[in-house]
Amino acid sequence: SRAIKTNQDLLPETPWIHIFYNDFWGTLLTHSGSHKSYRPLCTLSFRINHAVGGMDPWGYHLVNVLLHAAVTGLFTNFSRILFGDGYWTLIAGLLFASHPIHTEAVAGIVGRADIGACLFFLLSLMCYVKHCSTRGSSASTWGWILGAGLCAGCSMLWKEQGVTVLAISAVYDIFVFHRLKMHQIISALYKRKNLTLFFSIGLLTSWGTALLGVRLYWMGNKPPSFSNSDNPAADSDSFLTRTLTFFYLPTKNLWLLLCPDTLSFDWSMDAVPLLKAVSDWRNLHTVAFYAGLLLLAYFSLKGSSNERECNGKTVMNGKQNANGHSCHPEMEYKTLEVKSSFASKEENGLKKHEIQKLQLPSTENIVILSLSLLIVPFIPATNLFFYVGFVIAERVLYVPSMGFCLLVTVGVRALYVKAQKRFLKNLVFCSTAALIVFYGLKTVVRNGDWQNEEMLYRSGIKVNPAKAWGNLGNVLKSQSKISEAESAYRNALYYRSNMADMLYNL
């Protein structure tokens, strides 16, 4: 309603330039009541939708679905760089296409901000990948990095978290393209032949700093303010409560990616009860979550395994073949020694960047990149640098879910490679196929909840009963179902007795 129906920036009589001075809801950015959500490109897309089809929702939904299809195609294309042309790339693409966590972003019109940001996020990343592959051999390489910077800016203008693609590009360059380990980064600083790498990283850092600085200045150098019901933990007077709850919330978000069984249109208020004591059993989930992440990151960054997989096969000492796969089909359970990416000599008539282009990244490389894709775009939602206006928002997981899908795929591939018996290999493959099917079925079911407001609010009663019953009461009242509306308002007040608007409506 606020982003489209009552947003004056969508009307033809409003000068289009106002879009770049107002927030996502049409409020002046410097206004004290602004949420500081600066997404002018998303608002511009709504304005185009309004100019073509008015308030008919069909066109808005069509654009969202087309954008999701484009993002899925780009993500699958990016996965080819990591997994090659085999079925692992297909699995990664299908996981992303079918994941139920995307339903809010695609079926909810305002979720377009996340889809559009992800689209330019991937375009920026692909441009930087091209920059890496042509660096030192083509004059167009700096055109590619310019394209990466411009697409990163566009991604940020769709939604704030889009600027994090610059950090992901740096991770790709260091850990995937150059295959450096943590202990090699310092020594690499002293090698003159690595100057182009660190010059590229410097450009990414400078551009990211400039984008963030301009955005902070444009929003009046003030963070947004939210009501305590939007983010109860941020409003808590107890440092222990805030700390325990903020550390727990990423764990809850990861669970939604792993098992999206219970989804909701709103996770504010008491949908996630505050953790007020160390004795709360949910702290065990927090400890397990961070321990798992740290172990995964440690072994990936430190690991020096000579083993490399290619399309689900482990190979060794094979020459680079013509299709870009560093493997021999008949040598399935061997290992491959990958030459250092900083080798100064030419080998087999191929230059360094050409050799790198033919090699697929190792499992460790992909895990590092996947963890970065999962964590870094999610950081703005962690309340680490500033408080946000929500507890959990499923649409915020649209970009981080790319890292999750890559992690699942590389994990399944590792299990497939390690399995010695054909039965176990088939079991891994069939289990992955079943996961994709169940994700798809859950997405279909969840789309049914987004058919109309009444169904959406009824589906959220289990997670956020106060908000769901209150919104449902408003819908029923508009339908002149007075007795049902009264019952809904009373239910809302049962769960949260201090809601003034519910008391007034009742």
Salt bridges, closest charged atoms under 4 A:
ASP85 OD1 - ARG80 NH2 2.87
GLU104 OE2 - ARG395 NH1 2.74
ASP114 OD1 - LYS159 NZ 2.81
GLU160 OE1 - ARG39 NE 3.35
GLU160 OE2 - ARG215 NH2 2.99
ASP173 OD1 - ARG135 NH2 2.79
ASP173 OD1 - HIS178 ND1 3.07
ASP266 OD2 - LYS467 NZ 2.79
ASP270 OD2 - ARG496 NH1 3.36
ASP280 OD2 - ARG282 NH2 2.96
GLU307 OE2 - LYS418 NZ 3.00
GLU309 OE1 - ARG413 NH2 3.54
ASP449 OD2 - ARG446 NH1 3.07
GLU454 OE2 - ARG458 NH2 3.20
GLU486 OE2 - ARG490 NH2 3.21
